[in-house]
Amino acid sequence: MGKFDTLLNLGVPDGMNPEDAKYVRMSNASALQMIVVTIPYMILCALNGWWIVFFEVLGVSILLSFTYLFNKKGNYFLANVYFGTTLNVHLMFVTVVLGRESWLQLLIFFTAGGAINLLRRERKVFMVLTFASVLIAYHLALVFEGMFDPLYMLSARQYEVLNNFVVFTIFALVVLNGLTGRIGALATEDNLLAEKKKTEELSLRDGLTGLFNRSAWRKWSERELKRIERTGGTASLAFLDLDDFKQVNDTHGHQTGDQVLSQLAKTLLHQLRGTDLVGRYGGEEFVIFFPDSAGEAAVASLGRILENFRNLPIGEHNLQCSFSAGVSEIRGTDLKPLDEYIRRADKTMYGVKLQGKNRVALYAQSGQPE
């Protein structure tokens, strides 16, 4: 499947519009299917000594492979026009060479099926022109066949074999055109799923920091609380607030403020565990849910993060910022609602602010930060 995927993706650069990529893959699939279909036809020609037709079909196969080159160079529409024109000229030629009794002219109509698959909906005029060219090619094949004697005089048995091949080819083209259409349908489905996933992901994330937004963080934290309710254990919840953030905005501008918020988010993501749930609660406030982590361990972890964060130069002004944080411990033996743990951590954080900021403290039942 690796080589097949490589052929299908010729001319599909990274970052290409998914809808454009779909049509390029379908065009490549159509070229590949026609090359495959001509192989038994060439064998039939060789067995019967129809060498002019044999070499013509060989040449057509080579010409059809150029479709990949057009796609690779980004000439997607030209690739489709070239593909259809080459097939029509080929079918007109073999109709004249072998005679209309061969039914080969009927295959001309199947180039219209390729047009339906390969032409985009907004190219309605070109689709109509394609259908018109198919009808013209069919009638021209019959006109030329009437003007010239067939190069090969086939016996009744040879016509029977050839027409059986035409019937097989028609069946194969119906199936292969269906598969080509399915490639396009699957690509569309994949694009829709990717867009849906991206939209869902964006709805969960804060646009500036990439952290969970408040609603998403609450959703996942509630799930953790339910898990603790079922299985027991300990966890912690932290509430962070950047120190003197209003002053940063007023003095250096909101762009610098955004850089501070982004840097804190990056620091948290980089230094916390993968299981910790980090969210932006609003403004300069952040929340963290620490699964399977006692209060003192959460305080120690945030203390290390605070030490690293306040030594980071941020923005063109090389600002050094800090935060204050409160931590509330969650125990499965005495479980409270999520809002209660947020209230406790927020209250503890506020106490840290009153006592000088730039510190992490654990909630104490006395109401004073430890």
Secondary structure as UniProt FT lines:
FT   HELIX           2..8
FT   TURN            9..11
FT   TURN            14..15
FT   HELIX           18..48
FT   HELIX           51..72
FT   TURN            73..74
FT   HELIX           76..98
FT   HELIX           100..102
FT   HELIX           104..109
FT   HELIX           110..118
FT   TURN            121..122
FT   HELIX           124..147
FT   HELIX           156..204
FT   TURN            207..209
FT   HELIX           214..231
FT   STRAND          234..242
FT   TURN            243..244
FT   HELIX           245..252
FT   HELIX           254..271
FT   TURN            274..275
FT   STRAND          277..282
FT   TURN            283..284
FT   STRAND          285..291
FT   HELIX           295..309
FT   TURN            310..311
FT   TURN            315..318
FT   STRAND          323..331
FT   HELIX           332..334
FT   HELIX           338..354
FT   TURN            355..356
FT   STRAND          360..362
FT   TURN            365..366
//
